[in-house]
């Protein structure tokens, strides 16, 4: 599978990179990508999707009209997006299940430290009540 950067896609479409980024940001849910941030790469079909978006924008179509067209022509990408969202939801649940016990442990440790601090204050103080 060939993966492309935004710069490579812009070159293939003969468009300014900023325009490609603008279109990508407007219709991100339709553009299959792998990775995050600077390492984000796009599947080859992204060139066709962004070309469709650019043509729609040139014809002054609304965002909804272009989105409807993309949904019809590139339904596979929407299915992939739904799969990714389901995977992310499962990962979020796992993360929460891992965090809750850690949080409880931290609360117990904080209570124990507070208890030790109170004991140390009482034993450290050199003056007993009424003896100074």
Beta strands, then each sheet from edge to edge (+ up, - down):
strand 1: 3-4
strand 2: 33-34
strand 3: 41-43
sheet 1: 1+ 3- 2+
end
